[in-house]
Amino acid sequence: MRISLNWIKRILNVDSIGLNDEELVRRLTLHLAEIDEVETTGASLDGVVVGKVLTCAQHPDADRLRVTTLDVGADDAIPVVCGAPNVAAGQSVAVALPGCQLTMPGKDGEPVTVTIKKGKLRGQPSHGMICAEDELGLGTGHDGIMVLTGEPQPGTALAEVLPSGDTVLVVDNHNINHRPDLWGHLGWAREIAAICGLTAPNDPDISWADMGSGCAVHIADERCSGYRGAVVTGVANTASPQWMQDLLEAAGVRPLGLLVDLTNYVMLELGEPMHAFDQREIAGDTIVVRAAAAGEKLQTLDERERDLVSHDLVIADAKRVLALAGIMGGEGSGVKDDTSTIVLEAATFQAASIRHSRIRHGMATESSSRFEKTLYREFAAAAINRAIALLSELCPNASVTCRFSAAAEHADIRSIAYQHADLTRYVGIEIPAEQQNGYLSALGFVVADGQVRVPWWRAKDVEEATDLVEEIARLHGYHHVTPEVPRLPAATPALNPLRSCEHRARRVLSAQGWDEVQTYGFTSAAWAKLLAWPADTQIQLTYPLSSEQTVMRLESIPTLAEAVARNRRFVDQVAIYEIGKVYGKDIGVAPCSDETLMVSGCTAGTGATSPFYAARDAALALLAGLGYEATYRVPDQLGPAWQSGRSAEIVVKGQAVGLVGELSDGVRGLADSDEALAAFVIELERLVARLGTPAPLTYSAPSRYQSVDRDFTFLCPESLPFGDLMAAACKAGGKLVRSVGMAQEIYRGDGVPDDHKAMSIRVLLQADDRTLSEKELRKVSDKIVKTVEHTTAARLRA
């Protein structure tokens, strides 16, 4: 939102607000909303003064040049050669003196900066330049010099004679989403008047009575809660007055002609979008607000053809669509250069409907941004009345021949019981009752007999007494509130086991060197098809942001795999994890049965031909850090996301709580990855729900005694999983086994029979109270070999 201070002054009918820009911004930020930026518009007129043309004669050597002498307030007149056809003796003009720098349009349309110097033109001396509007940045006219009205004193700085710009306050729209009245200059003028102690502006005129005939409206869709219109004859689509053009440009809107500028002006002043139709382009005498029919099209004012769907709300006549409701009008029904009769319209639409159409068509406009904030019904009458008043002023022949409306009743006025002591009770400051009433009155509230009547333009955000306290406190200034320690005892909240596990999981995985990410909760239908998500479990998005984000993710694998593939283009090693939800019908536990919390990770890297182990170690470390003792086993069945033979089921206390493994070729292909990807998925919410809160972690001091590695290579059938070897080794070594891992890559080749493989395991042995002797190490090693050979089909390889 851009707020023009010249516009504010016009509404308040003052020459000055009484504060410099810096102090005004400080007060608005303190009392209302943060001001993000301050812009100054208009030309720089340094070095430009008022000159009086004393003489004007034809140049002796150039037909198109004039030789003039000018009084510029100096002791002597100065000579200036001028090429403008309208220069004449007796005129008051704008003169750029030597040394002045002007930025003006160049031959190619790009701005160029010129420094004025003394010199000669075709032999005649010239000590300055008589300026046109565009050369000063005060307009676009270049047909002749700018002639000043009145009798300004020669030598006076031009900036003192002409208004030379505006100050524009830029506010982030998010700061005023809850205040539809602040989407117009009138709302800001009211607030600035209250903050600066100025007289409040008049309330908008919302009086209404239907009159005449010739046009009517029929609302055929409940998404329109009110519509008002008026037929005005005798208008002319001339250029807008300069003051209106200046204000529109300051607010970021390009002037296009009086009839369009008028509707934009009313929107930016009141906050209510409105539109003007050329009456000649309306078929029949009834305007219809309805849903678009399948296959209908509309050429909008931006010269693009829009394919409409039944979810689009439109304004139509008896033959065609005239406008996409709340967003943009149609090109065919807009005003033209020769328009003499217009139909003004202003309406109230359902915010969600406008938002959905805006997203679908990708056409955010000033109009849609306001309707999406839920406008008040009263705005429609105010906008029509204001537009008619301006037309009466700017088009003397304008006449209203018809006013019509439908379902446009005003909302009930809200009254709130208020006690002045509430301010002290809630905020802790004391303000006299009369002063409190003054603050409320300045903002348009009416106080009488313990009741406060809320003005219609504040009905959305002021509903109860505490809202009135907030209004008084902010206008008085929150800096008057003295900080205090809470008077009530603060009790430690009950521990949330799931949230605690989240925090612990985050610390453990980050300590393992994995990076946390946050990916989207939705993905494409292609992923749903590849991973065979059940159709009755999927949650489809009614209004997706794009064609690649149409379904809520039932697994986190798609978004993580895509993130790894994207980041691998820039770094050699990627290991990321996410603590986030997946979504599907009845997949979770009450009360949120359509979602469940997962901890997922995915990794890939240069030269990592088998990243399974990195994913496995991270998953086991995660569960150990949460206080759960986990193992893994060959799963009974795997989904399409996982590579058969390279994936395992993670088990805690005999219950499966997740999966770890390499991802399938289909996943790699859809994620656009040409290398192996490994991932783990832990069902954190189900884990806590099934197994309860894990026991607190206890500190165990590391052994002070030397550890010893022992490697064993076994000849195994292809079907024997590594986990069986690891379990047997752990059982045989007992408390002396600190860890069991893969010593090297699985070998297949010379010396290994078909349907067999060679797996090497590395066992780390260590005691807590002694250094293991060679005899103990030999005994444990023999026991490991015997146990492995006894419990599995593996045999020690010679």
N, C-alpha and C positions, 0 to 999 in steps of 0.2 A: 504494500500500500504506500502510495506517494501522497504526502499532504503538503499542499501549497499554502504558504503563510499569507500570500496575497489573497488567496481565496478565503482563508480564515478571516482576514481583516475585512473583506467585502461582506461576509456574512454578519460579522459583529458590528459593521459600520463604524470602524475606527481606522485612524491613520497609522496607529502603532499599538502593538500589544503591550508595550511597556517594559519588555525585557529584551536583552540581547539574545542572540541565537544560542549561545553557550548556556546561559542560565535557563532559557526555556527548555532546552533539551534535558538539562539536569532535573528540572522540576517534573517534566512529563515522565521521565524514566523513574523518578522516585514515587510519583503519585498515580501513574496510569499504566504505561507500558514502555518497554525499553525502545529507545530510538537507535536504530542501527547505523544510520548514516545521515549526514547533512550535505545537501548539494546546493550550489549557487548557480542559477541559470542567468542567461542574458549576456549582453556584450560587455567587454571592458572598454570604458570610454575615457581612459586616462589620456590626457593630451588633446582631447576634442573639446572645443569651446563654441560658444555662440558667436556668429559673425553677422554683421550687417552689410549687405551689398550696397556700396556707395555708387559705383559706376559699373556699367556693363556695355562693352563695345565689341564689334566684330573683330576677330583676329585678322590682321592685314594679310597673312600668308596661309590661312587655313579656313575653309568655308564652315567647318563643323566645330570650330573652337571659338570661345568668347574670352575676352580679356577683361577681368574685373579688378576692382579695388575693394578691399574689405576693412571694416572697422572691427577689430578683435579685442578692443579694450586697451590697446597699446597706445603709445604716444603718436605713432604714425600708422597710416593705413598700409596694408600689405597687398602686393599684387598677387593674383592667382589666376591661372589660365584654366578654364573649365570647358568640358565638352558636352555638358548637359543641355538639351534644347530648351529646358524650362527655366533656366537661370535668368533673373531680371533684377534691375536696380530696385532697392527698397525692401528686398526680401530679408528675412532672418533665416540663416542657414547654419548647418553644422560644419565646422571647419577643423580639420586635422592639421595641427601645426608641425613644423619641422621637429624631427626626433620622435614623433608619435609612431607607434607600431599598430597596424591594422591587420586583422585576419579576415580575408574576404574570399569569395569563390573565385577559383582560377578558371582558365579556359576549358579544362577537362572536368570541371565540376568539383575538383578536390580543393580544399581550402589552402590558401597561400598567405604567408605573412609578409607584409610590405612595410618598410620604414620610410616615412615621409622625409624628404630632403629639399633644401633649396636648390633651384635649378632653372633651366630655361626650356620652354616648349616652343619649337619653331621660331626661335629667336626672341621670344618674349619671356621676361622673368616670371617665375612662379614660386612663391614662398609658402605653399601649403596646398591643401586639397579640400574642395567642397564635396561633401560626402552624400552618397545615396543610402537608402535603408539597408540594403544587403551588405554594403561596405562597412557598416557599423554593427552588423549582426542584429539589427532591430526589425528585420522583415526580409521579404524576398524581392521587393521592388527594385528595379534598376532602369526604369524608363527615364528617370530624371533624378535630380537632387532632391533631398528631403527638405521641404520648406516648413519651418516652425511657425506655429500659430501664436497669436498674442504679440507682445512686445518685450521679449526677454532682453536683458541687458547684455550688450556685446561684451565678450570676454568672460562671461559666466560659464563655468564648467557645464558641459552638456548633461552630465549625470545629475546635476541639481535641477535641471529643467524637465528632463524626461525620466519616467520610471525605467530603470536600467536592468531589471531582472527580478528574480524571485528567489526565495529560500524554500527548499523542498526537504521535508523530513521523510526519511525512508524507514518504514517499519516492517519487520518480518511478519508475514500474514499469520504465522502460528501464534503470535502474541495477542491477536485480537479475534481468534476463532470463536470465542464465547460471546462476543459482543457484535451482533450484526449492525448495530447503530454506528460502530466505529469504521464500517466499510464505506462511509460517506463523510464528506467534509463537515456537514452539519453536526454530526456526533462529536468530532474533534473540536469544533468551535465551541460547543457547549462545555466540554471538559476544560478547554483552555480558559474560557471565561470564568469557570468556577475556580480554577487553580490560580488565576491571575487577578481575581477580584473584579472582573469586568461584568457588564450587564449581559445576562444570558440572551441568546438569540430567541426569536419567536418560535413556538412549536409549529411543526408542519401543519398545513391545512388538510385535514382528513374528512372534511364534510363532503357529502355525496347525495345526489338525487338523480335518478335516471330521467332523461328528458328527450323529447323528439323521437323520430323514427328514421329508418333507413339502414340501420345496422343493429345486429344483436349477436349474442354469443350463446353457444350451447356447450356445456361441459359434459363430455361423455366418458371421462376417466377420472377416478377418484384421486389420482395423483396430482390433480389440479384442485386446490382448495379455494380458489377465488380468482376472478378475472374482471377487470374493468377496462373500459375503452371509451374513446370519444372521437367523433368525426369533426374535423376542423377544415373549413374552406377558406379561400382567400390567402393562402400562404404562398411564399415564393422561395425557392431553394437557392438563394443568393449566398454570397460569402458571409460567414459569421462575423459579428463585430470583433474588432481586434482584441478587446479585453477577454472575450470568450475564448478566442484562439490561444491567447497567451496562457490562460488558466488550464486549458486542456493539454497544451504541450507540456506545461510544468508537471501535470499529473501523468504524463507518459502516453497521451492519446493524440493521434494526428488529426488535425481538422480536415473535414471532408465536404463541408457545405452545411448551411444553416440547419436543415431538417435532421440530418444525422448528428451534427454537433450538439443540437438541442437535447436529443435523447441521451447522448453520452454525458452531457453536462449534468442533467438531472440525476443520472445514475451515480456519478462521482460526487455529487453534492448530498444526495439523500441516502444512497446505498441501495436503491431499488432499480434493477435493470428494466428498461422499457424499449419499445420498438415502434417505428413508424412505417406503416404500409402505404403505398400509393393506392388510393381507393379504386382507381381504374383497373387495378390488377386483381381485385377481389371479385370472384364469381359469386353472384347471389348476394343476399343481404344478411347472411348468418355466418359467423366465424365459429368453427368447431374445434374444441380441444379434445383430442382422441389419441389412441394408440396407433402407431403406423401399421399399415397393412403389409403383409409379406410381399416383397418385390417392389415396393415403392422406392422411388429415388428422389433426391433433392439436390439441386445445384445451390450450394450455400454462397454467401457473400464473398468468401475467399476463392470463388471460382473453381471449387472442387465438387465433383459429383459424389454424393453420399448414398450408399446402399443402406436402406432403413430396415429394421427388424421390429417385431411386435413389441419388444421391450422399450422402444423409443417413443417418447411422448412428443406429439407434433401439434402445431397450429395449422388448420386447414380451412379451405372454403368448400364450396359445393363440387369442385372439380379436382383440386390438387392440394398438395402440401405447400404451405406458405413459409413455415419456419420450423426448425428443430427447437422445441420448447426449452427455454431457459439457457440456450447455448448460442445459436446464431440464426439469423433470418435467411430466407431464400433470396437468391439474386433476382429472380423474376418479379418478386412482389415489392422490392425495395423502392425507395424514392428515387426520382430522376431529376434531371435539370429542369424539366418543364412541369414538374408536379405542382398542382395547385390545391388539391384536396387530399388530406392524409387521414388515416385511421391510427390514432395512438392507442397502444395497448400496454397494460401492466398487470402482472398476475402473481400468484403465489403457487409454487410447485413443491412437490415432495423432494427433499434434499437428496435422498438415496437414488431416486430415479434420474435426476440430473447428473449425479456422480457416475452412475453406471453408463449412461450414454456418452458422457464426456470421455471416459476411459475407453469405451468401445471404439469411438471415432477418433480418439487421439487429438482432440481439439479443445484444449483449455482456453477459456475466454474470460474477460472481465465479468461477463454476465454469469457464466457457470460458477465461477469462484464465489460469487455472492449467494446464488441460490443454494449452493451446497452447505451454507451455514444456517439454513432454515430462517427465512425472512418472515417478518410479521405481516399479517394481512393488511394492516393499516398503511403500509408503505405504498401499496398499489394506488390507493386514492390520493395519497400525498404526491406521488410522482405525476399522475395525470393533472392534478390541480396546478402543480408547479410548472409543468410544461406549457399548459394553457396560459398561465400568467406571463411566462417569458414570450410566448408567441404574440400575445396581445401587445407586449412592449416592442418587439422587434419587427412584427408584421402588422402594421396598423389596420390592414383590411381583413385580418384573420377573424373568423366567426365560428363559434361552436354550434353545430346544427343538431348534434345528437350525443347523448351520454348513455351508455349501456353497461350492464354488469350482470354477474351470475355468481351465486354462492360466495358472496364477498362481504359477509357480515363481520363487523369488528369483534374482536375477542372481548370477553368480560374483563372489566377493570379489577385488578387485584388490590385488596387492602390488607395490611399486616398490622397486627397489634404490636406496639413497640413501647418499651419502657427505657427511659434514658439511662437508668442504672445498668442496663445490659452492657453498655460500653465499658464501664469499669469492671464488671464481672468477667467479661470475656477478654478484654485487652489490657486491663490494669492501668488505664489512664482516666483522668477526670476532666470532662469538658462540660461547661454549663449547658443546660437544656436548650437555651435559646441559640447558642452557637451550633449545637448539633442540628437543630431544626434548619439553621441557615445553610449548613453544608448540604443537607438533603434537598432543600428548596433550590439551591443553585444547580443541582443536577436534574431538576424537573420533578422531584417527588413533592407531594402535597401532604403536609402534616396537620392533623386536626383531631382533637379529643382522643389522644392516645392511639390513633390509627394513622398509618402512613399509606397513602394511595400511590401505587407504583405506576409510573408512566408507561404507556404501551410499548415504547421502544426499549424497555428494560425488563420486560416480562420473562425473557428467557433465563436471565442469570440472577434475578432477585426474587426469591420465593419465600423467605422467612426472615425472622428478626436478625439472625446472625449475619445475613447478607447486608442488612442495613448497617449493622455494626462495622462491617468491612468497608462499606462506602464512606462512612464517617471517618474511620481510622485512616484510610488511604488518603483522603482529601486533607485531613489534619496533618498527616505525615507519620509514617511508621518510625521515623527516627525519634519520635517522642516516647516510644514504648521502651521502658527500662527492662533490660534482660534480668530474669529471675530464675533461680533454681526451682524446678517443679516442686510444688508443695505436697504432692501425693507420693507415698513411697513407691519406688520402682522395683517391681518383682522380676526376677529372672524368668524369661519365658521358657515354656516347656521345650525340651529338646525335640527337634524334628529329625528322626533317624535318617530319612531319605535325604534331607538337605545336608546332614552331616556327612553322609557317604559321598554326596556330590563334591563337597569341599575336599574330602580326603582323596577322592579319585583324581581330582584336579592337581593336587600337590604331588601325588605319586607319579602320574604320567608326565608331568612337567619335569620332575626330577630325573625321569628316565630319558630326557632329551626330546620328548615329543612336544609339538606345538599345538596349542588349542585353536580351533577355528569355530566359526558359527556359519552354517550353510542354510540355504532356504529349506523350509518345511514342505515344499511342494516340488514336483518334478514333472516329467513328460509322460504321455501315454506310451511312448516307446519303451520306457523303463518298465512300466507296469506290465506290458506284454512280454518283454524279455524275461522278467522274473516271475511271470505267471501269478501275479497277484489276483486273488479271487475277486470277481466282479462285484459280488455282494458285500465285500469287505471294504472296497475302495471308497474313498470320499472324493467326489469330483468337485472342482471349483466352478461355481456358476458364472463368475466374472473373472477369468484368469488374466493375469498381467500380460501373458504372452502365450503363444502356441506351444512353447517349451515348458510351460508351468501350469498344467491343467488338472493335476491330480495331487492330493496330499500324499507324501511319501509313506509307504508302509514299511520300508526298510531305509536305513541311512546309507547303505552301500552306494546307491547312485550318486548322491551329492558329494560324498567323500571321494569316490573314485574319480569323478570329474575334477574335483579340486586338486587332487594329487597330479593328475595328468596335466592340468594347466600350469601348476607350479614347477613341474619337472622341466619345463622349457627354460627355466631361469636358474635352477640350483641343481647340484649333483645328487642330493639326498633329501627326500621329503618323508617326514613321519608326522602325521597330524592326527588329532583326536577331537571328538566332539561329544559333549554331554548335552543331549537334546532329545526331543520327543519325536516319535513316529506316530502316524495317525491311521486308524482304521476302525470300522464299526465293531464294537464289542471286543477290542483287543486288550483293553486295559482293565484296571480294577476300579471299583466305585470310589469316589463319585465321578471320576473322569474316565468313563469306560471306553471312550473312543480315542484314547491316546495313552501312551506309556513312555516312560523315560528310559533311554538307553545310553550306554557309554560305548562309543565305537571309535575305531582307529583304522588308518590305512597308511601303507608305506610302500615306497619304491625307491630305487637308487641306481646309480651307475655301477655296473658290474655285479649287482645283486641278483644272481640267477635264481636264487631261492630265498626270497624275503620272508618265508614262512616263520623262520626262527625269531626274527626281530618282532613280528607280530605276536608270536606265542609268548616270548619272554615278557613283553609289555603287558599282555593280558594276565599272566600268572603273577607278575609283580603288582599289578593293580589289585587283584583279589587278595594277595598277601597283605598289601598295605591297608586294605579294608578290614582285615582281621579274619578272612576266610581262607581255609586250607583247600587248595584247588588242585585237581589233576585233569588229565584229558584222555579221551578215548576215541576209538573209531566210531563215528555216528552210524546209526542204523540207516538213515537216509539223508541226503543233502538236497538243498534247493538249487535252482539254476544259477545262483550267484557264485557257487563254490566249485573249485576244481576237485574232482574225485581223486582220492589217493593222496592229496596234499592238504587235507582239511581234517580238523578234529573237533570233537565236542568237548566243551569245558564243563567240568563236573565239580560240584561242591556238595559234600555229604550225600552222595549218590544221586543228586538231582542235577539235570542239565540246566545250566544258566547262561549258556552262550555258545558261540562258535568262533573258531580261529582257523585261518587257512589262506591258501592262494585263491584268487578270484578267477572265474572261468574266462575262457576266450571271448564269450559273448559280452561279458561285462567290460573286458578290456577294449573290445571293438567299439562299443557304444560310448565308452568314456574317452575314446580317441587316445588310447595308450598302446604303444608298441612294445612294452616291456612288462615283465611280471609284476603283478600287484598282490599284496597280501593285506589281510584285514582281520580285525577281531570285532565281535559284537557281544556285549554283556547286557543282559536284561536287568538293569539295576533295580528298577521298581519292583519287578517280580521277585528278584533275589531277596530284597529286604522284606517283602510281603510274605514270602514262603519261609525264609530261614530266620527271620527276626534280626534284631540289631546285633551286629557282630561284637564279640568280646573286645574290650579295650586292648589296644596294643601294649605289650609290656616290653621293657627294655631288657635286652640280653647282651651282655658284654661280649665282644669278640674274643675268641681264644688267643692267648698269648703264645701258643705253641705253633710250630711249623706245620704247614699243610703240604700234602703230597698228592700229585696227580698220577693216576694210573689209567693207561689207555688199553682198551680191549677191542679187537676186531672180530666180528662174528659173521659167519656165512649163514644167511637167512633166506627162507623162501620169500618170493616177491610179496606175498600177502601178509607177511609179518610186520606189524607196525612198530615204529621206534618206541612208542610208549610202553610196549610190553617189555622190551629190554630195560628201559629206565625203571619200571616198577620192580622188576626182578632184582636189579642192582641195588636199589634203595632198600628192599627187604633184606637182602643178604648183608649189606654193610651196616644196617641199623643206625645207631646214633653217630657212628663215625663218618657217615656219608653226608657231606655238606651240599653237594650238587652233582647232577648227572647231565651231561650235554653231549651233543654230537661233536666228535673230535675232528672230522673232516667230511667232505661230501660223500654221499653214498656212491659206491663204486660198482659198476657193471662192465664186464669186459673179459680180457684174457685171464684165465685161471678161475673164473667164476662160472659155474654151470648155468645153462639156460634156466629161466624161471627162478633165478636166485640173485641175490645182491649181497654186497659186503658192507656192513654198517659198523663204524667205529664209534665207541662211546668213550667219553673221558669222565672218570669218577674222581671227584675231589674228596680226599680223606683227611680228617683232622679230629683231634681229641681236645676236650676242654681242660684236662688236667695233666697232660704229659705229652712228650714227643713220642710219636709212634716209632717203635723199633722195626728193624727190617723183618724180624720174625712175625710181628703182628701184621705188617703190611702184606707179607706173603700169604699169611693165613686168611686175611680178609679177601685178598685177590682170588685165591683158590675158591673161597666160598661163593664169590660173585660169579665165577665161571660155572661152578656146579649148579648154582641156583638158576642161572639163565638157561643152561642146557636142560635142566630138569623140568622147568616150568614152560619153556617155549621150544620151538623147533629149531632154534639157532644152535650153531656149533662153532666153537672157537676156531678161528682160521689159523693154520700153522704159519 
